[in-house]
Amino acid sequence: MKENHVSRRKALKQLAASAAAFAASPLAFSSVASAKSKGTASRNITLALVGGAHIHAPNFANRMANAENVTTKYVWDPSSETATTRREVTGGEIVSDPAVIFNDPDVDGIVICSQTNLHTQLVIPAAQAGKHMFVEKPVGMNGREARDMADAINRSGVIFQTGYFMRSNGINQKIRSLIQDGTLGEITRLRLSNVHSGAIGGWFDTEWRWMADLDQSGVGAFGDLGSHVFDLLLWFMEGDSLKSCTGYIDKVLERYPGCDEYGEGMVVFESGAVATVAGGWVDHANPNQVEVSGTKGHARVTNGNLYLRIPELDITPNEPFTDVPENWKHPLELFFDAVAGVQNLPLISADETSKTNNLVTQIYRAHATRSWVDF
């Protein structure tokens, strides 16, 4: 890769692009600044950015730079240009070998935003070195890789977090509680959708082209955006085991050869609840993001508003329901706090991430074989 200076204007442009990608999801929480975690960071921490290729990396670099208790000591990326761009935001020293980071006892944790196909060779040595880690999703190229990394993380006992930010939304927290405490009764159907117009708008034409190359990303549009709501689905239905899944995945514009652009997955739980999940890069709108039907009530999220119909409760079904918990912090900022010593934070475990990764893998498999896959 060529060495050259990257202007502040270019760095800001990349940051804006990442912020636009984050904000495109109606399920994203609206106010990161006002979101609260369960505690206050108790000490200063030293981190490193290990890989900066992901579309969210500029946003994450900015969060690292703005966190009062975070010092970024190192930046590494296979591309010297990418490393330089991220360092302009985070500060720190660019290194040519991530082993320098893993072997430095001053480094408390790392933030991995590399291409997905590099994760195994970064995560496992980092875990063995005892480094706490935030790993951008998907963690593995497939479910097997994600399981191997989860095992290494669990053996090491390090703090782990990933980038499924939809759990932080207060509305999603409310829906989970309605399911888990039985207010909605026996759950029969769920529908979740997470889509944007990235392929139509050419979001992956230049800087983020690798994300549409399955040899580097592991998944296309369906796995990229669908995995967020698969994580949400499994979190909503915690305690109910997966039974089987199938799906249909396709492309229409063929802007990125070999890369899928949209899809629908179907999941059946042991309880009999059935869920459909949409993910794609070719949608101009996404008004209906969540729908949950149960024997005692119904919940839906339309244009970011929660609507409930629960006959046993005095709720006006056609008006937005606003009595919801406060948003949590962004997952990366929860990671900062956890590394700094704050306890009992709502982190996403490596096991949960592996389970989501495997579910996505099995739906791709089901599509390829035109069959149902049993768990």
Summary of the structure (lengths in Angstrom):
residues: 375
radius of gyration: 20.2
end to end distance: 43.5
largest distance: 65.4
contacts: 1342
relative contact order: 0.17
helix: 38%
strand: 22%
